Each structure stands twice: as C-alpha cells, then as structure tokens.
C-alpha cells in the first residue's frame, strides 16, 4: 500500500522518537529543567529553593 509523504515523515519521526531510551529522556528533561530554572525572566510560578534543616546549613553531625 502506497502512503503519502506526510505519513512517511510522521512514521519516521515516531520511530526515531521511540528509539530514545528512558534514561536518555530523563537526562534531557533534567538538563532542560536546569536551563529553565536558570532563566530569571521566566513566566509563571517560581520553584522554591530546597531548605536545609538548620538555618546555618550545617548537618547534625557538624554541630557536635
């Protein structure tokens, strides 16, 4: 059965997309998020910084 050129392009794109491993997609997503978070002019709600358990930032073992 003969398919249109658009169908072939779409099929090739989907095949190419599905050939990327889950680990690679996770790595790319983390890299993209890091880039987005670094943009001070981005729109929308800002993510909160991770808080340390102590105001000084020391671990419990550092205090003793």
Secondary structure, DSSP 4 states (H G I P E B T S, - for coil): ----HHHHHHHHHHHHHHTS-HHHHHHHHHHHHHHHHT-TT--SPPPPPPPPSSTT---HHHH-
